[in-house]
Structures are given as structure tokens and as C-alpha cells.
Amino acid sequence: MGDTGILGYFVARETHKVKATLIQSVMCVLVGSILHLGVAFAFRQTCGSRLSLGLYAVPMLEFFVIVQLMVQAILYFRAE
């Protein structure tokens, strides 16, 4: 899936902005990719069909939520 690579790029870029270590960034990319693949598998009929204009917001919202979740995870582990 090409979407997984794009998501990995956004997660790596945002975790780099909050000064995560290389290991933390790699782990966030892996976890984000697993989350994305889980969502894609759970909604495979929706993802496999042609998306209407209204459904294009769903993957973008998913990307945003996963990226923000990974950034919050970095900030949480950095606080300890």
C-alpha cells in the first residue's frame, strides 16, 4: 500500500519536530503503519471501492489521528 509509506513519512517528520530519537521515530513509524493497516483491513470494502468526494476525508482524518497519537506518545515518554 502506498498510503503506508506516506503515513510513515508524516509520522517521521512530525516526531522529528518534537526531537524524538531515531529509535523512537522508527518505533512510531512501525506502530503507525500497523494501526493504518489494521484500519485498512477492518474497512477493506470501503478502502477497496472507489471513494466518493465525501469519503476522501476519512483517510485524511485517519492519517491526522495516527500522526497526532504518535506525537503524543513521544511527548508522554519524554516527560518521564
N, C-alpha and C positions, 0 to 999 in steps of 0.2 A: 504494500500500500504506500503510495506516495505521500499520503496525508501524515503518516507516522514520521517520515523524515522531516516534513515541515514543522510538525509539532515538536520534534526533538530540537530543531534549530531555535524555535521560540523559547523553549524551556531553557536551553543552554544560554541563550542571550540574556534572558531575564535573571537567571541565577548568577550569571557573571556580574550583572549590575549590582547585586546585593553582596558582592565579594565572597561568593562561595568558593570553597576549594575545588580542585579538579575532581577529586573523588566524590564530593557532594554533588557536583554538577552532573557527573556521569550517572550517579545513582538516581538523581531526579529525572534525567532523560529516560532511563530504563523504566522507572516506576510510571512516568507519564505515558510512555509508549504502551506499557501493559494496560494501564487504565483506558487508553484510547482503543486498543484492540478489543478489550472487554466490552466497551460500549458499542463498537462496530459489530462485534459478534452478536451482542444482545439485540441490536436493531438492524440485523443484516438485510432484512427485506426492505426496510426504509432506505438504508445506505446503498443497496444494490440497485434500486429503482432510480429512474430519472427524478431528480429533485425539482420541485416547483420553486418559484421565487420565494415563497414563504418559508420553505424548508431549508433554504440556504443559510438562514440564521442559526439553525440548530447546530451544525458543525462548528460555526464560529463561536457560539456560546460555549460549546464543549471545550474547544481549544482554550478560550479565555479562563474557564473554570479550572481546567487542569493546570495551566501555567500559574495562575494565582495560588492554587493549592500547593504547588511545588515551591513557590517563593515563600509562602507562609511556613512551610516545613523547614526551609533553610533558616528563616528568622527564628523559628522556635528552637531549633537545635543550636543555633549560635548563642541564644540567650543563656543557655545552661553552661 
